[in-house]
Amino acid sequence: MHSVSISPYFASIFCTKNKQKFLLPSLNKHHRNLQIRAMRAVVQRVASASVEVDGRIVSEIGPGLLVLVGIHDSDTESDADYICRKVLNMRLFTNENTGKGWDQNVMQRNYGVLLVSQFTLYGILKGNKPDFHVAMPPQTAKPFYESIVDKFRKAYKPDAVKDGVFGAMMKVSLVNDGPVTMQLDSSQPSKNTTGVAEES
């Protein structure tokens, strides 16, 4: 996936008889403003998915959602609550009774959810080398990630929610059904901090 930053500012051009003057904003300052400050989830609708560690399959699901979860250094419980609620309620599945597409969520279909921690979602290229300094450090991210898994299991059902092994070298296999891939950031306007009910 390619990430392209486009400045909302345009160069101001002042023309005189023999020359032009260009006024450009500070690119470094603008780049800092674009840095992610949210929990991030990449959600894929799958026919099946599994996680392998040291040659052994540690988790697998059939139809459902594979969710890669990135935790930002500034994330809090409200970010986790938002991601959990949104992922479980995303209407990514067809209603088999009516044939209507994008009509049911993973819980309505009684499908599985496979969560995988993915700090590289916060990779920022410095030249050609990725930098992950905005991701939450492992020592604090591990218990926080475990609490996210627990939120999913309490909100859905424990046996339907699987996860990988935090910090391990994992081989993640999946069959993307569609393909369908969605990206969620907890800082979106629909985070609903006002108490107003969200549209279902």
Backbone as CSV, one residue per row, in Angstrom:
resi,resn,N_x,N_y,N_z,CA_x,CA_y,CA_z,C_x,C_y,C_z
1,MET,0.854,-1.181,0.000,0.000,0.000,0.000,0.888,1.227,0.000
2,HIS,0.581,2.176,-0.836,1.365,3.391,-0.942,0.695,4.498,-0.147
3,SER,1.480,5.261,0.569,0.965,6.396,1.338,1.483,7.677,0.719
4,VAL,0.558,8.536,0.304,0.937,9.779,-0.348,0.364,10.948,0.419
5,SER,1.208,11.878,0.828,0.767,13.074,1.534,0.670,14.233,0.559
6,ILE,-0.501,14.862,0.505,-0.712,15.986,-0.395,-0.993,17.221,0.437
7,SER,-0.176,18.234,0.284,-0.341,19.452,1.068,-1.612,20.177,0.665
8,PRO,-2.373,20.673,1.659,-3.568,21.449,1.340,-3.233,22.878,0.946
9,TYR,-1.967,23.208,1.053,-1.548,24.553,0.709,-1.020,24.593,-0.718
10,PHE,-1.162,25.695,-1.363,-0.615,25.886,-2.693,0.415,27.008,-2.629
11,ALA,1.374,26.919,-3.498,2.366,27.986,-3.562,1.689,29.270,-4.014
12,SER,2.012,30.336,-3.318,1.500,31.643,-3.723,2.495,32.256,-4.696
13,ILE,2.019,32.656,-5.830,2.896,33.178,-6.871,2.591,34.654,-7.088
14,PHE,3.611,35.464,-6.879,3.463,36.893,-7.099,4.309,37.275,-8.314
15,CYS,3.670,37.754,-9.306,4.375,38.069,-10.549,4.728,39.557,-10.609
16,THR,5.939,39.814,-10.981,6.358,41.171,-11.300,6.716,41.181,-12.773
17,LYS,7.285,42.261,-13.237,7.591,42.356,-14.656,8.599,41.303,-15.094
18,ASN,9.602,41.027,-14.255,10.684,40.163,-14.707,10.920,38.934,-13.824
19,LYS,10.128,38.763,-12.746,10.400,37.629,-11.868,9.128,37.181,-11.153
20,GLN,9.214,35.956,-10.559,8.127,35.409,-9.767,8.652,35.100,-8.372
21,LYS,7.792,35.276,-7.390,8.158,34.968,-6.016,7.251,33.848,-5.506
22,PHE,7.847,32.778,-4.966,7.080,31.638,-4.491,7.114,31.600,-2.964
23,LEU,5.938,31.468,-2.349,5.860,31.330,-0.901,5.382,29.910,-0.593
24,LEU,6.242,29.103,0.041,5.903,27.721,0.339,5.848,27.514,1.846
25,PRO,4.912,26.679,2.350,4.861,26.381,3.782,6.015,25.479,4.168
26,SER,6.252,25.395,5.447,7.302,24.502,5.929,6.863,23.063,5.766
27,LEU,7.581,22.308,4.925,7.214,20.922,4.683,7.419,20.076,5.931
28,ASN,8.476,20.374,6.700,8.725,19.595,7.894,7.610,19.773,8.917
29,LYS,7.147,21.008,9.074,6.062,21.273,10.018,4.799,20.571,9.581
30,HIS,4.514,20.606,8.270,3.305,19.959,7.768,3.404,18.455,7.948
31,HIS,4.600,17.878,7.738,4.770,16.442,7.912,4.477,16.033,9.351
32,ARG,4.915,16.853,10.317,4.640,16.532,11.708,3.147,16.526,11.982
33,ASN,2.409,17.440,11.350,0.971,17.505,11.565,0.240,16.305,10.995
34,LEU,0.864,15.637,10.001,0.222,14.500,9.363,0.451,13.194,10.114
35,GLN,1.291,13.195,11.145,1.577,11.962,11.838,0.317,11.407,12.486
36,ILE,0.208,10.074,12.439,-0.957,9.387,12.976,-0.997,9.533,14.486
37,ARG,-2.157,9.844,15.023,-2.337,9.864,16.465,-3.640,9.128,16.774
38,ALA,-3.643,7.834,16.512,-4.841,7.044,16.680,-4.483,5.577,16.674
39,MET,-5.363,4.763,17.258,-5.236,3.328,17.072,-5.661,3.010,15.648
40,ARG,-4.961,2.091,15.035,-5.247,1.762,13.635,-5.556,0.278,13.501
41,ALA,-6.583,-0.026,12.701,-6.927,-1.415,12.414,-7.134,-1.575,10.921
42,VAL,-6.532,-2.609,10.365,-6.778,-2.991,8.974,-7.609,-4.263,9.020
43,VAL,-8.823,-4.178,8.494,-9.805,-5.255,8.597,-9.989,-5.908,7.239
44,GLN,-9.808,-7.214,7.185,-9.989,-7.950,5.936,-11.072,-9.010,6.107
45,ARG,-12.018,-9.015,5.178,-13.029,-10.069,5.172,-12.402,-11.315,4.557
46,VAL,-12.436,-12.407,5.285,-11.726,-13.595,4.828,-12.629,-14.819,4.755
47,ALA,-12.231,-15.734,3.857,-12.851,-17.055,3.831,-12.192,-17.941,4.880
48,SER,-10.915,-17.644,5.164,-10.174,-18.341,6.217,-8.903,-17.553,6.510
49,ALA,-8.343,-17.748,7.698,-7.094,-17.088,8.076,-6.453,-17.879,9.210
50,SER,-5.122,-17.808,9.284,-4.415,-18.519,10.335,-3.109,-17.818,10.656
51,VAL,-2.576,-18.107,11.846,-1.291,-17.578,12.292,-0.385,-18.750,12.653
52,GLU,0.825,-18.726,12.101,1.807,-19.776,12.373,3.018,-19.175,13.080
53,VAL,3.464,-19.827,14.141,4.655,-19.408,14.882,5.555,-20.623,15.066
54,ASP,6.801,-20.500,14.663,7.772,-21.598,14.789,7.260,-22.891,14.155
55,GLY,6.632,-22.736,12.989,6.171,-23.904,12.254,4.893,-24.531,12.768
56,ARG,4.245,-23.880,13.730,3.023,-24.427,14.317,1.887,-23.420,14.203
57,ILE,0.726,-23.880,13.775,-0.441,-22.996,13.691,-0.972,-22.769,15.101
58,VAL,-0.968,-21.497,15.525,-1.404,-21.168,16.888,-2.839,-20.654,16.931
59,SER,-3.345,-20.143,15.802,-4.724,-19.650,15.739,-5.229,-19.766,14.307
60,GLU,-6.502,-20.033,14.163,-7.102,-20.060,12.831,-8.603,-19.872,12.929
61,ILE,-9.159,-19.301,11.877,-10.607,-19.129,11.770,-11.047,-19.536,10.367
62,GLY,-12.332,-19.783,10.233,-12.924,-19.969,8.919,-13.380,-18.611,8.411
63,PRO,-14.603,-18.517,7.881,-15.100,-17.210,7.417,-15.152,-16.207,8.562
64,GLY,-14.825,-14.951,8.249,-14.878,-13.915,9.268,-13.985,-12.747,8.956
65,LEU,-13.320,-12.216,9.978,-12.488,-11.020,9.842,-11.089,-11.265,10.387
66,LEU,-10.092,-10.913,9.590,-8.715,-10.829,10.064,-8.444,-9.365,10.348
67,VAL,-8.032,-9.055,11.573,-7.859,-7.665,11.994,-6.412,-7.441,12.441
68,LEU,-5.675,-6.623,11.681,-4.339,-6.216,12.076,-4.473,-4.959,12.926
69,VAL,-3.918,-4.975,14.131,-4.111,-3.886,15.087,-2.786,-3.194,15.372
70,GLY,-2.743,-1.887,15.119,-1.584,-1.069,15.448,-1.912,-0.148,16.608
71,ILE,-1.037,-0.116,17.628,-1.300,0.686,18.818,-0.330,1.867,18.857
72,HIS,-0.898,3.062,18.856,-0.099,4.288,18.925,0.328,4.550,20.365
73,ASP,1.439,5.226,20.528,1.974,5.511,21.855,1.012,6.310,22.724
74,SER,0.092,7.054,22.098,-0.828,7.901,22.856,-2.210,7.266,23.044
75,ASP,-2.394,6.028,22.618,-3.711,5.401,22.677,-4.185,5.176,24.112
76,THR,-5.517,5.239,24.272,-6.149,5.034,25.574,-7.284,4.023,25.429
77,GLU,-7.977,3.779,26.535,-9.094,2.831,26.521,-10.187,3.253,25.544
78,SER,-10.396,4.542,25.373,-11.447,5.008,24.464,-11.126,4.638,23.017
79,ASP,-9.842,4.644,22.659,-9.446,4.225,21.319,-9.733,2.738,21.123
80,ALA,-9.427,1.938,22.132,-9.687,0.501,22.059,-11.180,0.220,21.974
81,ASP,-11.967,0.951,22.757,-13.425,0.775,22.724,-13.980,1.078,21.331
82,TYR,-13.477,2.149,20.730,-13.942,2.547,19.400,-13.625,1.472,18.367
83,ILE,-12.392,1.000,18.344,-11.998,0.000,17.360,-12.792,-1.288,17.544
84,CYS,-12.946,-1.721,18.780,-13.716,-2.936,19.055,-15.151,-2.801,18.567
85,ARG,-15.787,-1.713,18.913,-17.184,-1.497,18.532,-17.347,-1.429,17.023
86,LYS,-16.449,-0.703,16.370,-16.563,-0.521,14.926,-16.303,-1.819,14.163
87,VAL,-15.270,-2.545,14.551,-14.938,-3.787,13.850,-16.082,-4.788,13.955
88,LEU,-16.614,-4.949,15.144,-17.676,-5.942,15.340,-18.989,-5.548,14.683
89,ASN,-19.161,-4.264,14.411,-20.428,-3.819,13.828,-20.333,-3.432,12.348
90,MET,-19.143,-3.552,11.763,-18.997,-3.238,10.337,-19.830,-4.211,9.507
91,ARG,-20.665,-3.668,8.650,-21.546,-4.524,7.839,-20.835,-4.894,6.536
92,LEU,-20.016,-5.911,6.622,-19.190,-6.326,5.484,-19.692,-7.604,4.816
93,PHE,-20.804,-8.138,5.315,-21.270,-9.431,4.817,-22.661,-9.346,4.193
94,THR,-22.885,-10.237,3.257,-24.186,-10.319,2.576,-25.191,-11.045,3.459
95,ASN,-26.413,-10.544,3.462,-27.503,-11.207,4.167,-27.985,-12.377,3.312
96,GLU,-27.750,-13.592,3.773,-28.094,-14.763,2.975,-29.601,-14.934,2.825
97,ASN,-30.369,-14.384,3.740,-31.828,-14.516,3.659,-32.433,-13.587,2.607
98,THR,-31.869,-12.377,2.499,-32.435,-11.396,1.573,-31.582,-11.193,0.324
99,GLY,-30.324,-11.620,0.378,-29.413,-11.395,-0.741,-28.834,-9.988,-0.764
100,LYS,-29.153,-9.189,0.226,-28.673,-7.816,0.278,-27.212,-7.767,0.703
101,GLY,-26.392,-7.084,-0.091,-24.982,-6.968,0.224,-24.697,-5.909,1.269
102,TRP,-23.559,-6.029,1.938,-23.117,-5.061,2.953,-24.212,-4.833,3.998
103,ASP,-24.766,-5.928,4.492,-25.955,-5.816,5.340,-25.757,-6.373,6.747
104,GLN,-24.810,-7.296,6.923,-24.659,-7.919,8.230,-23.222,-7.840,8.735
105,ASN,-23.103,-7.823,10.065,-21.770,-7.790,10.664,-21.320,-9.206,11.022
106,VAL,-20.094,-9.300,11.516,-19.504,-10.610,11.797,-20.272,-11.354,12.887
107,MET,-20.844,-10.639,13.839,-21.597,-11.286,14.917,-22.914,-11.848,14.410
108,GLN,-23.573,-11.114,13.514,-24.825,-11.601,12.954,-24.630,-12.867,12.124
109,ARG,-23.449,-13.001,11.542,-23.162,-14.199,10.749,-22.532,-15.318,11.580
110,ASN,-22.250,-15.018,12.846,-21.654,-16.015,13.733,-20.294,-16.488,13.218
111,TYR,-19.529,-15.537,12.666,-18.228,-15.846,12.088,-17.115,-15.569,13.110
112,GLY,-15.895,-15.899,12.715,-14.755,-15.721,13.596,-14.050,-14.389,13.401
113,VAL,-13.258,-14.017,14.403,-12.418,-12.821,14.349,-11.011,-13.235,14.769
114,LEU,-10.028,-12.914,13.936,-8.629,-13.201,14.254,-7.879,-11.879,14.382
115,LEU,-7.405,-11.587,15.596,-6.679,-10.348,15.874,-5.177,-10.608,15.842
116,VAL,-4.440,-9.716,15.180,-2.986,-9.841,15.100,-2.360,-8.479,15.386
117,SER,-1.482,-8.416,16.379,-0.797,-7.154,16.675,0.150,-6.816,15.527
118,GLN,0.197,-5.528,15.155,0.923,-5.136,13.940,1.485,-3.732,14.107
119,PHE,2.621,-3.617,14.818,3.198,-2.298,15.066,3.687,-1.638,13.783
120,THR,3.934,-2.413,12.719,4.447,-1.829,11.474,3.400,-0.973,10.760
121,LEU,2.158,-0.972,11.251,1.154,-0.059,10.694,1.539,1.393,10.956
122,TYR,2.489,1.599,11.883,2.956,2.946,12.184,4.327,3.231,11.592
123,GLY,4.709,2.474,10.591,5.993,2.711,9.950,6.022,4.026,9.184
124,ILE,7.056,4.824,9.420,7.274,6.075,8.701,8.628,5.962,8.014
125,LEU,8.645,6.130,6.707,9.901,5.995,5.987,10.808,7.189,6.218
126,LYS,12.039,6.902,6.609,13.089,7.915,6.685,14.118,7.523,5.638
127,GLY,13.997,8.134,4.472,14.754,7.661,3.323,14.074,6.395,2.832
128,ASN,14.772,5.272,2.913,14.178,3.998,2.528,14.008,3.059,3.720
129,LYS,14.338,3.539,4.916,14.262,2.698,6.109,13.040,3.070,6.939
130,PRO,12.222,2.066,7.326,11.050,2.375,8.146,11.431,2.693,9.592
131,ASP,10.696,3.622,10.163,10.890,4.009,11.560,9.556,3.815,12.275
132,PHE,9.586,3.226,13.470,8.348,2.893,14.168,8.241,3.580,15.531
133,HIS,8.851,4.751,15.659,8.935,5.382,16.979,7.590,5.837,17.528
134,VAL,6.574,5.997,16.683,5.275,6.448,17.196,4.431,5.298,17.733
135,ALA,4.853,4.054,17.469,4.131,2.908,18.016,4.387,2.800,19.510
136,MET,3.416,2.266,20.222,3.570,2.088,21.662,4.697,1.089,21.936
137,PRO,5.596,1.382,22.879,6.692,0.464,23.202,6.173,-0.907,23.631
138,PRO,6.909,-1.976,23.306,6.443,-3.348,23.580,6.035,-3.597,25.024
139,GLN,6.777,-3.054,25.982,6.496,-3.344,27.384,5.140,-2.816,27.839
140,THR,4.666,-1.748,27.216,3.328,-1.239,27.545,2.286,-1.695,26.524
141,ALA,2.730,-1.959,25.301,1.793,-2.372,24.253,1.248,-3.777,24.493
142,LYS,2.063,-4.663,25.061,1.599,-6.050,25.260,0.372,-6.135,26.163
143,PRO,0.407,-5.583,27.390,-0.809,-5.648,28.217,-1.973,-4.875,27.618
144,PHE,-1.655,-3.788,26.917,-2.728,-3.010,26.291,-3.383,-3.825,25.174
145,TYR,-2.570,-4.501,24.360,-3.113,-5.352,23.300,-3.947,-6.491,23.893
146,GLU,-3.476,-7.086,24.972,-4.228,-8.168,25.616,-5.581,-7.679,26.110
147,SER,-5.626,-6.419,26.555,-6.906,-5.861,26.991,-7.851,-5.651,25.814
148,ILE,-7.276,-5.363,24.631,-8.108,-5.222,23.419,-8.719,-6.560,23.050
149,VAL,-7.917,-7.612,23.087,-8.432,-8.956,22.795,-9.563,-9.293,23.763
150,ASP,-9.365,-8.954,25.029,-10.387,-9.225,26.039,-11.667,-8.449,25.751
151,LYS,-11.541,-7.210,25.282,-12.720,-6.414,24.931,-13.520,-7.098,23.826
152,PHE,-12.823,-7.579,22.806,-13.502,-8.267,21.709,-14.227,-9.504,22.206
153,ARG,-13.583,-10.264,23.070,-14.198,-11.507,23.558,-15.413,-11.233,24.429
154,LYS,-15.363,-10.169,25.217,-16.511,-9.816,26.054,-17.649,-9.240,25.228
155,ALA,-17.311,-8.491,24.177,-18.339,-7.859,23.352,-19.000,-8.860,22.395
156,TYR,-18.275,-9.909,22.025,-18.800,-10.915,21.088,-18.986,-12.205,21.870
157,LYS,-18.107,-13.176,21.664,-18.096,-14.400,22.458,-16.679,-14.947,22.455
158,PRO,-16.202,-15.442,23.599,-14.792,-15.802,23.744,-14.262,-16.780,22.710
159,ASP,-15.031,-17.801,22.383,-14.520,-18.834,21.484,-14.485,-18.405,20.023
160,ALA,-15.089,-17.260,19.695,-15.099,-16.783,18.304,-13.944,-15.841,18.010
161,VAL,-13.255,-15.376,19.056,-12.180,-14.397,18.889,-10.830,-15.065,19.156
162,LYS,-9.982,-15.090,18.141,-8.647,-15.671,18.251,-7.612,-14.554,18.117
163,ASP,-6.376,-14.875,18.510,-5.315,-13.889,18.313,-3.983,-14.592,18.066
164,GLY,-3.009,-13.786,17.607,-1.682,-14.317,17.348,-0.855,-14.324,18.620
165,VAL,0.466,-14.253,18.474,1.374,-14.232,19.621,2.102,-12.893,19.609
166,PHE,1.834,-12.065,20.595,2.409,-10.725,20.626,3.936,-10.790,20.611
167,GLY,4.547,-10.011,19.711,5.991,-9.903,19.647,6.693,-11.023,18.920
168,ALA,5.960,-12.066,18.526,6.582,-13.202,17.835,6.694,-12.930,16.344
169,MET,7.597,-13.654,15.692,7.644,-13.653,14.231,6.531,-14.567,13.737
170,MET,5.520,-13.969,13.156,4.332,-14.724,12.744,4.227,-14.810,11.230
171,LYS,3.732,-15.936,10.766,3.366,-16.081,9.366,1.842,-16.098,9.308
172,VAL,1.293,-15.039,8.732,-0.161,-14.886,8.685,-0.649,-15.274,7.294
173,SER,-1.497,-16.271,7.252,-2.070,-16.727,5.983,-3.547,-16.382,5.947
174,LEU,-4.018,-15.996,4.769,-5.429,-15.648,4.656,-5.913,-15.825,3.229
175,VAL,-7.202,-16.028,3.112,-7.886,-15.987,1.815,-8.864,-14.823,1.902
176,ASN,-8.484,-13.704,1.287,-9.322,-12.503,1.330,-10.547,-12.737,0.453
177,ASP,-11.710,-12.562,1.042,-12.975,-12.839,0.360,-13.519,-11.563,-0.261
178,GLY,-13.329,-11.398,-1.547,-13.820,-10.200,-2.252,-12.923,-9.804,-3.411
179,PRO,-11.778,-9.169,-3.125,-11.238,-8.853,-1.797,-11.947,-7.671,-1.134
180,VAL,-12.001,-7.725,0.176,-12.570,-6.633,0.964,-11.575,-6.282,2.067
181,THR,-11.080,-5.044,2.059,-10.136,-4.572,3.068,-10.531,-3.156,3.478
182,MET,-10.675,-2.936,4.781,-11.043,-1.631,5.308,-10.002,-1.180,6.322
183,GLN,-9.782,0.137,6.386,-8.865,0.696,7.379,-9.635,1.592,8.324
184,LEU,-9.403,1.395,9.617,-10.056,2.201,10.646,-9.013,2.922,11.492
185,ASP,-9.247,4.196,11.755,-8.438,4.962,12.691,-9.359,5.480,13.780
186,SER,-8.940,5.346,15.034,-9.833,5.725,16.129,-10.046,7.221,16.247
187,SER,-9.259,8.037,15.544,-9.406,9.487,15.643,-10.384,10.053,14.632
188,GLN,-11.125,9.195,13.915,-12.083,9.667,12.920,-13.197,10.455,13.586
189,PRO,-13.846,11.391,12.841,-14.923,12.203,13.416,-16.039,11.369,14.013
190,SER,-16.266,10.161,13.486,-17.355,9.320,13.971,-17.003,8.603,15.266
191,LYS,-15.915,9.046,15.915,-15.506,8.436,17.174,-16.596,8.573,18.234
192,ASN,-17.477,9.554,18.027,-18.673,9.674,18.840,-18.376,9.931,20.308
193,THR,-17.668,11.012,20.569,-17.377,11.374,21.949,-18.459,12.281,22.530
194,THR,-19.462,12.632,21.743,-20.506,13.540,22.210,-21.669,12.830,22.860
195,GLY,-21.719,11.482,22.744,-22.819,10.738,23.315,-23.967,10.593,22.341
196,VAL,-23.861,11.159,21.151,-24.916,11.026,20.157,-24.819,9.638,19.539
197,ALA,-25.953,8.976,19.376,-25.950,7.622,18.832,-25.445,7.623,17.390
198,GLU,-24.585,6.632,17.077,-24.067,6.513,15.723,-25.085,5.825,14.833
199,GLU,-24.984,6.129,13.539,-25.857,5.462,12.583,-25.426,4.021,12.440
200,SER,-26.379,3.104,12.449,-26.074,1.669,12.367,-25.867,1.237,10.932
